[in-house]
């Protein structure tokens, strides 16, 4: 029998809202891979009663702590209260609609070891929609995110993302809490700005699409969407997109220097 994958000093934190089947799929996948965290925290954002009942029924099976709220308060609040419940030095954060792949445990272990060895690291990202623009090889398949003043991509401003990652559990002490009362993507952007302003140091897994799968079933679809004009190949819309990206780069540049958080 193979030895289990141990994550000493680390908690798996999962945020959840009305997607109990997705949550169970995630927890079952980690169990099948024999990943053993010191603790598991599920932070629920005021799910419907029938969904919450299903989550509670999973507790004796997967042995997690559940933190709830009587009403939906939004993603920023859900992540804040989930992090507040973590008692270990490290937090593996994953949203409920991701699934770890067969190769993920060894690389998650590598990430934990890298953080233990290098106390200046704040954050290690495992999954992304895109490759971070400027990377410097670091080791074990990870590269360091480097903010390049010469790179004209607005993506360079997103050194932090709330996609699956490992962070120190005192992350909020250095970078502040998620700003509540805002849409999730805006709160994430403000955290990314804070990460840059406070000189955060992060790593990025080079094969960034291989450690987790982002799965949305027809029964529990994603609530995120993109405007049609951003995906159109029409010349006029391509020009609009170019203007939009130039504006976004300028805005991010300004925010990095002057945004008050």
N, C-alpha and C positions, 0 to 999 in steps of 0.2 A: 504494500500500500504506500502511495506517495505521501510525503509529509505535507501537512496543511500549510497554507500561506498565512503567516502570522504578521500582525501589524501592531506591535507593542506601542503603547502610548498614543494610539490613534482611535478616533471615533469616526464612524461612517454617519454623516448627516445627510438626510434626504428631505427635501421640501415636497409637500404633497397638497394637491387640491383636486378633489372629485375624479381621481384616476386610480382607483384602488387596484384595478387589474394590472395597470402599468407598474404600480408599486410592487405588487406581488411578483411580477415577472422579474423586476430588478433584484429583489431580495432572494428569490429562488436562484437566479443566475449566480450571485455571489456565493450562495450556499453550495451550489453544484461545483463551483470552482474551488471550494474548501478555503475560502477567505475568512479569516477570523480576526475581527477587530476587538479592541478592548471594550467598545460600547457601540451601540447603534441608536441614533436619535431620529425619529420621524417627526417633522414639524408640519402640522396640518393647519391649513388656512381657512377654517370654517367650512369644511365640506358638508354636503347634504347628509342628513341623518343616515340614510341607507349606505352611503359611501363610508362614512365614519364607522358605522357598525362593522363593515367588512374589514376595515383597517384594524379595529380592535380585536376582531376574530383572529387576525394574523399574529398578534402579540405573543401568545404562548408558543407559536410555531417558530418564529424568528427571533424572539427574545429581544425586543427593542423597547426603548422608552418613547412614549408618545406625548408630545406637547401640543395643546390645542388652543383654539380661541373660539368664543361663542358666535362670533360673526366674522365674515371675511374682511380682513384689514389690508389685503394687498400683499404682493410678493416681498417688498422690502421688509415689512413687519414680520412676515413668515420666516425670512432668513435670519433676521435679527434675533427673534425669540428662540429659533433653533440653535443658533450659535451660543446664545446665553446658557442653554442647557448642557452644552458640551463641557466635560470636566477633564479631558485629557489635553496633552500638550499640542496635539496635531488633529486636524480635521480634514477628512476626505469628504468633499462636498459633491453631491450628484443630484440632479433633478430626477423626478420619478420616471421620466420617459426615456431614460438612457439604459443601455444594457451592456455590461462588461463583456468583452470578447475572451476567447480562450487564452490569448497571449497576455492579457492585461495584468494578472496578479504579479508576475515577476517584475514587471516594469513599475507597478505601483510600489512594490517593495524597494526597488532601486531608488525611486523618488524619495521615499521615507529615509533611506540611508543617506542620500545626498543632503537632505535637510538636517539630519542629525550631525553630519560631518561639517557642513558649512552653515554656521549660525547667521550669516548675512543674508541667506536666502529667505524670502518672505512667502513665496508662492510658486507652485509648479503646475502648469496647465497640461492636461492630458488629451483634450479634444478641442477642435475648432472647426469653423466653417471654412477657414482660410489659413494659409501659412503666414506667420508674423513676418513683416517685410524684411527686417534686419536681424539676423541671428549669428551668434558666435558659438562654435562647437564647445560643449562643456564636458560631456562624458556620459557613458551608458545610454546613448541614444537621445540625449537631451542637449539643447542648445540654450544659451542665455539670450534673452531679449535685449536688444540694444537700440536705444532711441537715437535715430540718425537725423540730424537737423537738415540734411541734404535730400532726404527721401520725400517725395512729393505725394505719397499715398496717405490718406487720412487714416488708414488702418494702423499706422505706427502709433497712434495715440491710444490704442486699445491694448496696452501692455497687460491690463487686467481684464478678465472676463469671468462671468459666473457660470460658464460651461464647466464640465467636470474638472476638478483640480484638487490639489493638496495645499493647505495653508497652515500656518501656525495659528493656534487657537486664540492667541492674543492679537490677531490681525487688526481687530477694530481699535485696539489701543493706539496703534500707530497710524491707521488710515481713516479712522472714524467709522461710525455705523452707517448702514444703508439709510438714505433719506426717505422717511416714511411719508405716505400721502402722495407719492409720485407713481407714475407708470413704471413698470419693471425695467424697461429699456433705458429710461431716463435716469433712474436710480443707479443702474449699472454703469452708465456713462459717467455720472458724478463720482462713483467709486474709482473708475479708471483714471479720472482727472486727479483725484486725491492720491492714487498710487504713484502717478508721475510727480506731483508736487512734493510728495514726501520721499521721493527717490527710492521707490520700491524696487526690489531686485527679484526677477522671476525667470524661471526656466520654461521651455516649451518643448514638448515631445516632437521629435522630427517627423515621425510617421503619424501625424496627428489625427488621422481618420481611422486608425487601426485598433485602438484600445477600447473604444466604446462605439456602440451603434445607437443612433438617434432614431427611435422607433415610435411612430404614432399610428395606432390602429384606427379603423373607421369608427369604432365604438368610442374611442377616447382620442379624438384628433387634437392636433396642436391648435392653440388659440393665436399663434403668431402667423402673420402673413406679410407679403410684400406687395407694394403698389404695382399695378400692371405696367405703368409707364417706366418703371425702373428696369423691367425685363424685356421691354419691346426692342426690336431691331430696326424700327423705323428711324430714318436719318434724323428727323426732327426730334424724336424722343432721345436719341443718342446724344444729340447736342445739348438737350435739356439736362441729361444725366451728367454730361461733362461739366456744365455750369454748376450743377448741384454739388458735385464732388469737389470742385474748386472752392465753392462757398464753405463746404464742410471742413476742408483742410484749413481755411483761414479761421473759421470759428473755433476749431479745436486748438489751433495755435494760440489764439487769444485766450481761450479758457485755461489752457495749461499755465499761462503766465499770470492771469488776473482773476480767474474765477474764485470767489469766496465761498467756502463750503461750510 
